[in-house]
Amino acid sequence: MNRTRLDSGGEYLATGFTNVDGEGSADACSACLVLLDALPYYRECKQRSYELLDLWPGCRVLDAGCGLGDDVFRMAERVQPGGWVVGVDSSKVLLQKAAADVRTSQLPVEFCHGDLKALPFPDDAFSRCRVDRVLQHVPDPECAVRELARVLEPGGLMLAYDNDWETFSIASDDRRTANILETAWCGSFTNPRIGRELRDYFASAGLADIRIHPSVSVITDFETADKVYNLRETTWRAVASGALTENDGCDWIQRLVERTAAGCFRVVLTAHTVVGRKPPASA
């Protein structure tokens, strides 16, 4: 049997999104965003988020942590005529890519560099606020949610989608190795429990009428899962730390590839979409 050689693949997505403009991060993060945007599960979640926000012509929308801006452009189509969408991100590299999109000349959009915990906007500036898979990477996410609530107008809606990494699981007969790698990947995130904590942060920020919409992602192809969840890189790191031997790591990857060929490979993750409304000023 040809054994898979374990080498570091470079950028680690679990930590790379905390500093996208750092050395080696931007290209890897951009590629991940493009891939995720193309996967049916994430496209469905994105479409559902637009519907849950109840966008309407004339609506003023903030997309916090907008990345490459795909959601900004899609929402801008929904708020015409008279509306506009602002995408804010801490990465200047991603913002440059977003602003270079030809759609910026065709739709009412704007891209702005900023920190989610200190947004460069006045109070009550937006009718809707959206943040998608960003808070898992942000230190003090409760502060970021409060800041989003600040720039949301009374009566406006806020939506956050994020993962609960403690539900991340890899189907395998070797539960010992699976547990080692699941725990290692989960523990690499700044806020691995953010999905289940969103409701509490919304309530703490003073939002009302809070609704939770859970969803489950299932990936059944090893190569796709590796691009999304860094399975090879996580295994290499476990070997480098001494948690696994190199032989064990190589055998593990080989078995995952074989499970794909046999039609029994699965990686499962639960996420939460949370929607809340800022109470009217008179409330």
C-alpha positions in Angstrom: 0.0 0.0 0.0 1.3 3.5 -0.8 1.4 5.4 2.4 0.3 9.0 2.6 3.3 11.2 3.6 2.3 13.7 6.3 3.7 17.2 5.8 2.5 20.5 7.1 0.2 22.1 4.6 1.0 25.6 5.7 -1.9 27.9 6.8 -4.3 26.5 9.3 -7.8 27.7 8.7 -9.0 27.4 12.3 -6.5 30.1 13.2 -5.7 31.8 9.9 -9.0 33.8 9.8 -7.9 35.6 13.0 -5.3 37.4 11.0 -6.1 37.1 7.3 -3.5 39.7 6.2 -0.7 37.8 8.1 1.9 36.0 6.1 0.5 33.1 4.1 -3.1 33.5 5.3 -4.8 35.6 2.6 -4.6 33.1 -0.3 -5.7 30.2 1.9 -8.6 32.0 3.4 -9.7 33.4 0.1 -9.7 29.9 -1.4 -11.7 28.5 1.5 -14.3 31.3 1.2 -14.7 30.6 -2.5 -15.1 26.8 -1.8 -17.6 27.3 1.0 -19.7 29.7 -1.2 -19.9 27.0 -3.8 -21.1 24.1 -1.5 -24.9 23.6 -1.6 -25.2 23.5 2.3 -23.6 26.9 2.7 -25.4 28.4 -0.3 -28.7 27.3 1.2 -27.8 28.8 4.6 -26.9 32.1 3.0 -30.1 32.2 1.1 -32.1 31.4 4.2 -30.2 34.2 6.1 -31.4 36.8 3.5 -35.0 35.5 3.9 -34.8 35.6 7.7 -33.6 39.2 7.5 -36.7 40.1 5.6 -34.9 42.4 3.3 -36.9 45.0 1.4 -36.3 47.8 -1.2 -34.7 50.8 0.6 -33.2 48.6 3.4 -29.8 49.6 4.8 -27.8 46.5 5.5 -24.4 45.9 7.3 -22.6 42.6 6.5 -20.0 42.3 9.3 -16.9 40.3 8.3 -17.9 40.4 4.7 -14.8 38.7 3.3 -14.9 38.6 -0.5 -18.3 40.4 -0.6 -20.4 37.7 -2.2 -23.2 38.1 0.3 -23.0 41.9 0.1 -23.7 41.8 -3.7 -26.5 39.3 -3.3 -28.3 41.3 -0.6 -27.8 44.5 -2.6 -29.9 43.0 -5.4 -32.7 42.4 -2.9 -32.8 45.9 -1.4 -33.1 47.8 -4.7 -34.4 50.3 -5.4 -33.2 52.8 -2.8 -31.3 50.4 -0.5 -27.6 49.9 0.0 -25.3 47.4 1.7 -22.0 48.0 3.5 -19.5 45.2 3.9 -17.0 45.7 6.7 -14.0 43.5 7.4 -10.7 43.6 9.3 -8.8 42.2 6.3 -7.6 44.8 3.8 -6.6 42.1 1.3 -10.1 40.6 1.2 -11.7 44.0 1.0 -9.4 44.9 -2.0 -10.6 41.7 -3.7 -14.2 42.5 -3.0 -14.0 46.1 -4.1 -12.3 45.0 -7.4 -15.4 42.9 -8.3 -17.2 44.4 -11.4 -20.5 44.3 -9.5 -19.4 47.3 -7.3 -20.2 49.5 -10.3 -23.6 48.0 -10.8 -25.0 47.7 -7.3 -25.4 50.0 -4.3 -22.5 48.6 -2.2 -19.7 50.0 -0.2 -16.7 48.2 1.5 -15.1 49.5 4.6 -12.1 48.5 6.7 -13.0 48.2 10.4 -13.0 46.3 13.7 -16.3 44.6 14.7 -15.8 45.7 18.2 -15.4 49.4 17.2 -17.5 49.9 14.1 -17.0 53.2 12.2 -20.7 53.9 12.0 -23.1 56.1 14.1 -25.8 54.7 16.3 -28.9 53.3 14.5 -27.3 53.5 11.1 -28.6 50.2 9.6 -32.0 48.5 9.2 -30.4 45.0 9.2 -27.1 43.6 10.5 -25.7 40.2 9.5 -22.6 38.3 10.7 -21.7 34.9 9.2 -19.1 32.6 10.6 -17.0 35.5 11.9 -17.6 35.5 15.7 -15.9 32.1 16.0 -12.6 34.0 15.3 -13.2 37.2 17.3 -11.9 37.7 20.8 -14.7 38.9 23.1 -17.6 38.1 20.7 -20.1 39.5 23.2 -18.6 42.9 22.7 -18.9 42.5 18.9 -22.6 41.6 19.2 -23.2 44.7 21.4 -21.5 46.9 18.8 -23.6 45.4 16.1 -26.7 46.1 18.2 -25.5 49.7 18.6 -25.5 50.5 14.9 -28.8 48.7 14.3 -31.9 50.9 14.3 -34.8 50.4 16.7 -37.0 47.7 15.2 -34.2 46.4 13.1 -33.2 42.7 12.7 -29.8 41.2 13.5 -28.7 37.7 12.2 -25.7 35.7 13.2 -24.7 32.3 11.8 -21.9 30.3 13.4 -20.7 26.8 14.2 -20.7 24.8 17.4 -17.4 23.1 17.0 -18.0 20.8 20.0 -20.4 18.9 17.7 -17.7 18.3 15.0 -17.4 14.6 14.3 -15.6 12.3 11.9 -17.1 8.9 11.1 -14.5 6.3 11.9 -14.1 2.9 13.4 -11.0 4.2 15.2 -12.7 6.4 17.8 -9.4 7.0 19.7 -7.8 8.8 16.7 -11.0 10.5 15.7 -11.4 11.9 19.2 -7.8 13.2 19.2 -8.3 15.0 15.9 -11.8 16.3 16.6 -10.6 17.8 19.9 -7.5 19.3 18.4 -9.5 21.0 15.6 -12.2 22.2 17.9 -9.7 23.6 20.4 -7.9 25.6 17.7 -10.8 28.1 17.4 -11.0 31.3 19.4 -14.6 30.6 20.3 -15.4 26.9 19.6 -18.8 27.0 21.4 -20.0 30.2 19.7 -22.9 28.6 17.9 -24.7 27.6 21.1 -23.7 30.9 22.8 -25.2 33.3 20.2 -28.6 33.5 21.8 -27.2 34.5 25.2 -25.1 37.2 23.5 -28.1 38.5 21.6 -30.1 38.7 24.9 -27.2 40.4 26.7 -27.1 43.1 23.9 -30.8 43.9 24.5 -32.3 42.1 21.5 -35.7 40.6 21.7 -37.9 38.1 19.8 -34.8 35.9 19.5 -35.2 32.8 17.3 -32.8 29.9 16.8 -32.5 27.9 13.6 -30.1 25.0 13.9 -28.7 23.2 10.8 -26.4 20.3 10.1 -23.6 20.1 7.6 -22.6 16.7 6.3 -19.6 16.3 4.0 -19.2 12.9 2.4 -16.0 13.4 0.4 -12.6 13.3 2.1 -10.9 15.8 -0.3 -13.6 18.4 0.2 -13.6 17.9 3.9 -9.9 18.3 4.0 -10.1 21.6 2.3 -12.8 22.8 4.7 -11.5 21.2 7.9 -7.8 20.7 7.3 -7.9 17.0 8.1 -4.4 16.3 6.8 -2.9 19.3 8.6 -4.6 18.5 11.9 -3.3 14.9 11.6 0.2 16.2 10.9 0.0 18.5 14.0 -1.1 15.6 16.2 1.9 13.6 15.0 4.2 16.6 15.6 2.9 17.0 19.1 3.3 13.3 19.9 -0.4 12.6 20.3 -0.1 10.2 17.3 2.7 8.2 15.8 3.5 9.0 12.1 2.4 5.4 11.2 -0.9 6.0 13.0 -1.4 9.3 11.3 -0.6 7.9 7.8 -2.9 4.9 8.4 -5.7 7.2 9.6 -5.6 9.4 6.5 -5.5 6.3 4.2 -8.5 4.8 5.9 -10.5 8.1 5.4 -9.6 8.0 1.7 -10.8 4.4 1.6 -14.0 5.3 3.4 -14.8 7.9 0.7 -14.3 5.2 -2.0 -16.6 2.9 -0.1 -19.2 5.6 0.3 -19.1 5.7 4.1 -17.0 8.8 4.8 -18.8 11.5 6.8 -17.8 14.7 8.7 -20.8 16.3 10.5 -21.1 19.7 12.1 -24.0 21.5 13.8 -24.4 25.3 13.4 -26.9 27.9 14.6 -28.6 30.8 12.8 -29.9 33.3 15.4 -32.2 36.2 14.6 -33.2 39.0 17.0 -34.9 42.3 16.9 -33.8 45.6 18.5 -36.7 46.9 20.6 -38.4 50.1 19.4 -37.0 53.2 21.0 -40.2 53.7 23.1 -40.0 50.1 24.5 
